């Protein structure tokens, strides 16, 4: 009788041991699986972050052609806009990127779609910088115009040939400027003003 009881105990203990081993193995497998998944997520996250933070590569060496980008492309676009108006780059404007729109603009300007250094210097040097008002330049009204206060949109009529103030920046066809002895920011349509330096040179 006692031997039967002892056998039963042994069987129960063995069963419990097997069950314990199975549970431990299952838990260990789950832990390993979760750890591996976390490592994969970390790797993916790092890869995605690295790709997002990668700065675009500047490429404005000569010849300028489709795919070029940078300051030289910006100046080329400025020259095109100065000579033909903003409508020559209707979709993207002056964005420093040489794409289909710039190619079409060059064709309209009767220029090659691959711009070498000589062509660039001739077109941008002669036409591109002439008439472009730079930051800090004094601007003068070349027609009777209206200026707008940036805050509150207060409107004021100004006669032609009046120095308005110093240019701060250009945005969406407006030149923003600060009048002399003022800290307020105003704006005016860019086609209604000119650099005071150029204005004086033309008058002399």
LOTI-67605 format. One line per 2 residues: number of its first residue (from 1); their letters; for each residue y, z, x of C-alpha. Coordinates in nm, 3 decimals. Layout:
<atoms>
NUM> A> Y,Z,X; ...
</atoms>
This chain:
<atoms>
1> XX> 0.000,0.000,0.000; 0.235,0.097,0.278
3> XX> 0.156,-0.219,0.472; 0.247,-0.429,0.164
5> XX> 0.578,-0.245,0.134; 0.649,-0.296,0.505
7> XX> 0.568,-0.669,0.473; 0.808,-0.698,0.181
9> XX> 1.081,-0.529,0.386; 1.019,-0.765,0.677
11> XX> 1.041,-1.068,0.447; 1.367,-0.940,0.294
13> XX> 1.517,-0.873,0.639; 1.415,-1.216,0.765
15> XX> 1.563,-1.374,0.452; 1.888,-1.184,0.498
17> XX> 1.903,-1.287,0.866; 1.851,-1.652,0.778
19> XX> 2.114,-1.627,0.503; 2.360,-1.458,0.740
21> XX> 2.306,-1.724,1.005; 2.360,-1.997,0.746
23> XX> 2.683,-1.839,0.616; 2.814,-1.788,0.971
25> XX> 2.731,-2.146,1.059; 2.900,-2.276,0.744
27> XX> 3.216,-2.072,0.811; 3.220,-2.182,1.174
29> XX> 3.185,-2.548,1.074; 3.470,-2.516,0.824
31> XX> 3.693,-2.349,1.089; 3.620,-2.626,1.341
33> XX> 3.689,-2.895,1.079; 4.027,-2.741,0.983
35> XX> 4.128,-2.698,1.346; 4.051,-3.063,1.421
37> XX> 4.250,-3.178,1.115; 4.550,-2.968,1.225
39> XX> 4.535,-3.118,1.574; 4.534,-3.468,1.425
41> XX> 4.836,-3.382,1.205; 5.022,-3.243,1.506
43> XX> 4.952,-3.560,1.702; 5.063,-3.781,1.412
45> XX> 5.378,-3.575,1.360; 5.467,-3.596,1.728
47> XX> 5.410,-3.972,1.735; 5.620,-4.030,1.425
49> XX> 5.904,-3.810,1.552; 5.903,-3.982,1.889
51> XX> 5.923,-4.326,1.729; 6.207,-4.222,1.496
53> XX> 6.413,-4.076,1.779; 6.377,-4.378,2.006
55> XX> 6.722,-4.529,2.066; 6.766,-4.903,2.009
57> XX> 6.766,-5.104,2.329; 7.099,-5.264,2.421
59> XX> 7.067,-5.632,2.506; 7.398,-5.813,2.555
61> XX> 7.334,-5.999,2.878; 7.414,-6.373,2.891
63> XX> 7.334,-6.601,2.726; 7.405,-6.428,2.394
65> XX> 7.157,-6.555,2.136; 6.961,-6.442,1.832
67> XX> 6.828,-6.093,1.902; 7.115,-5.995,2.132
69> XX> 7.301,-5.673,2.048; 7.578,-5.466,2.202
71> XX> 7.948,-5.470,2.289; 7.966,-5.838,2.388
73> XX> 7.820,-5.940,2.053; 8.076,-5.715,1.881
75> XX> 8.363,-5.883,2.069; 8.224,-6.227,1.987
77> XX> 8.212,-6.133,1.619; 8.568,-5.994,1.640
79> XX> 8.683,-6.328,1.784; 8.514,-6.521,1.501
81> XX> 8.669,-6.296,1.234; 9.012,-6.321,1.397
83> XX> 9.002,-6.701,1.400; 8.827,-6.775,1.068
85> XX> 8.867,-6.457,0.862; 8.615,-6.198,0.740
87> XX> 8.442,-6.457,0.519; 8.278,-6.610,0.828
89> XX> 8.052,-6.302,0.849; 8.023,-6.226,0.475
91> XX> 7.710,-6.012,0.463; 7.695,-5.794,0.774
93> XX> 8.046,-5.825,0.922; 8.110,-5.700,1.275
95> XX> 7.794,-5.499,1.344; 7.712,-5.588,1.707
97> XX> 7.389,-5.768,1.605; 7.332,-6.139,1.677
99> XX> 7.137,-6.281,1.383; 7.130,-6.582,1.149
101> XX> 7.478,-6.502,1.018; 7.632,-6.516,1.366
103> XX> 7.446,-6.841,1.439; 7.589,-6.997,1.121
105> XX> 7.938,-6.873,1.216; 7.910,-7.031,1.562
107> XX> 7.805,-7.363,1.408; 8.110,-7.345,1.181
109> XX> 8.328,-7.271,1.487; 8.172,-7.574,1.663
111> XX> 8.029,-7.349,1.934; 7.673,-7.345,2.074
113> XX> 7.436,-7.095,1.915; 7.342,-6.976,2.265
115> XX> 7.666,-6.846,2.420; 7.686,-6.847,2.800
117> XX> 7.942,-6.651,3.003; 8.183,-6.942,3.037
119> XX> 8.191,-7.012,2.661; 8.223,-6.640,2.589
121> XX> 8.518,-6.593,2.826; 8.691,-6.902,2.691
123> XX> 8.652,-6.811,2.322; 8.674,-6.433,2.329
125> XX> 8.933,-6.418,2.607; 9.163,-6.669,2.445
127> XX> 9.105,-6.603,2.077; 8.907,-6.285,2.037
129> XX> 9.146,-6.025,2.172; 9.465,-6.197,2.056
131> XX> 9.572,-6.035,1.732; 9.315,-5.757,1.743
133> XX> 9.492,-5.424,1.696; 9.337,-5.154,1.913
135> XX> 9.319,-4.779,1.859; 9.657,-4.621,1.940
137> XX> 9.852,-4.947,1.903; 10.170,-4.933,1.695
139> XX> 10.146,-5.159,1.393; 10.427,-5.347,1.217
141> XX> 10.431,-5.494,0.864; 10.455,-5.873,0.877
143> XX> 10.513,-5.909,0.500; 10.642,-5.679,0.229
145> XX> 10.346,-5.455,0.174; 10.213,-5.139,0.017
147> XX> 10.070,-4.847,0.209; 9.845,-4.581,0.059
149> XX> 9.810,-4.217,0.147; 9.442,-4.153,0.216
151> XX> 9.442,-3.822,0.031; 9.571,-3.854,-0.324
153> XX> 9.608,-4.234,-0.300; 9.989,-4.209,-0.315
155> XX> 10.139,-4.563,-0.295; 10.458,-4.667,-0.116
157> XX> 10.626,-5.009,-0.082; 10.734,-5.106,0.270
159> XX> 10.957,-5.403,0.369; 10.836,-5.647,0.633
161> XX> 10.904,-5.591,1.005; 10.878,-5.211,0.978
163> XX> 10.677,-5.017,1.238; 10.433,-4.812,1.033
165> XX> 10.270,-4.591,1.296; 9.972,-4.582,1.530
167> XX> 9.634,-4.728,1.437; 9.345,-4.483,1.408
169> XX> 9.057,-4.704,1.289; 8.962,-5.002,1.068
171> XX> 8.730,-4.975,0.766; 8.636,-5.232,0.498
173> XX> 8.946,-5.447,0.545; 9.190,-5.155,0.575
175> XX> 9.371,-5.030,0.884; 9.416,-4.654,0.884
177> XX> 9.719,-4.523,1.068; 9.936,-4.215,1.120
179> XX> 10.314,-4.263,1.079; 10.546,-4.140,1.353
181> XX> 10.625,-3.765,1.336; 10.351,-3.716,1.077
183> XX> 9.996,-3.585,1.060; 9.908,-3.764,0.734
185> XX> 9.666,-4.057,0.734; 9.769,-4.380,0.553
187> XX> 9.601,-4.716,0.507; 9.721,-5.075,0.477
189> XX> 9.551,-5.413,0.432; 9.482,-5.546,0.783
191> XX> 9.607,-5.898,0.709; 9.951,-5.753,0.626
193> XX> 10.016,-5.599,0.967; 10.023,-5.691,1.336
195> XX> 10.030,-5.520,1.673; 10.393,-5.434,1.751
197> XX> 10.345,-5.553,2.112; 10.237,-5.900,1.999
199> XX> 10.511,-5.904,1.736; 10.774,-5.838,2.006
201> XX> 10.628,-6.105,2.236; 10.638,-6.364,1.958
203> XX> 11.001,-6.280,1.877; 11.121,-6.287,2.239
</atoms>
